[in-house]
Amino acid sequence: METFPVWGKINGMIKYRTVERKTALKAKRSFTLSPESIDFLEALRKKRQSHSTSAVLEEILQSVRRGQEKRTVERAVEDFYDSVPGEETEEQARWGEFAMGEFPNEVA
């Protein structure tokens, strides 16, 4: 029975498609920044040992985006609980206390 090194082709195709997809999702833009901002980004690039200043800027923007999304979710949860009648809130609190009593070693 003859065997073929198929894994190499599959691995290569997967890697190629992954790299291709990541590249296709990015768009090249040009922005004018102050010298202080450029210095800041360069210092972060060196500190993080990043391959590019664009990668550092991308990390900063993604962090800000995640922070905004988190605050949006937190506000939605707060709005939901503010809309729940007091009696239901008390019942939920009792269930929470019960659960914590059943699993005292679990971290909340």
N, C-alpha and C positions, 0 to 999 in steps of 0.2 A: 504494500500500500504506500503510495507516494503522498508526502505532506508538503504543504505550501506555506511559506511565511506570510500568511494573510494579515497577521496583526500589524505588520509594518505599514501596509497600504491603508488599513482602516485608521490606525493611529495618525498617519500623515494627513488623511482626509479630514479627520475630526479636528486636528490642530489647525489646518488651513481654514476650514470653515469658521472655527472659533475666532481666529485672528481676523479673518475677513469681516465677520459680523461686527466685532468691536470697532474696527476701523470705519465701517460704513455708518455706524451710529453717531459718529462725531462729525462736527462741522468746523471748518477752519474760519476763524474770525480775527479781526484786528481791533485792538482797543488802545486808546491813548491813556497812559497812566502817569501819575506824578513820579518824579525820581525817587521819592520816599517809598512809594508803593512798590516800585521796581526793586529797590534795595531790600525791602521787607520780603518780597517773594523770593529773591535770590538767596537771602539768608536762610529762609525756611527750606529752600531746595537743598542747600548745603547741609543744614542740620539734619534733615530727613534722608539725606543721601538719595534724593530722587533723581530720576533720569532727565527730567525737564521741569522748567518753570510752569509750563502749561499743566503738568500733572499735579503740581502743588496747588495751583489755582483751582483746578477741578476738585481736589479734595476739600478745599475751603468752601467752595460753592455747594458741594454735596452735603457738607456738614451743616451749613446754614439751611439748606432745603429740608434736611431731616429734622432739624430743630423746629422749623415752621410747621412741618407735618405733625410732629409730636404735640406742639401747642394746640393745633387744630383738633386733634383727637382728645386731648385733655379737656378742651372747652366743650366738646360734644358730650363727653362723659359727665362733666359738671352740669351742663344744661339738662341732661337726662335725669340725673339724680335730683336736681332742683325741681323738676316737674313731677317727681314721684310723690304721691300723697304721704303724709307723715306716718300713717298707720303701716303702710307697706314698707317704709324705710325702717321703722322699728322692727318689723318682722324680719327683714333682711339682716339687721344688726344681730338679732337673736340667733339666726341661722349661722352667721359668721362666728359668734361666740361659741356656739355648739361645735362647729367644725374645728375651731382652734383647740377646744377641749378634747376632741377626739384624736387630734394629731399634735400633741404638745411639743414634739421634737422637730416639727417642720418649721422652716424659716418662712415668715410672712413676707 
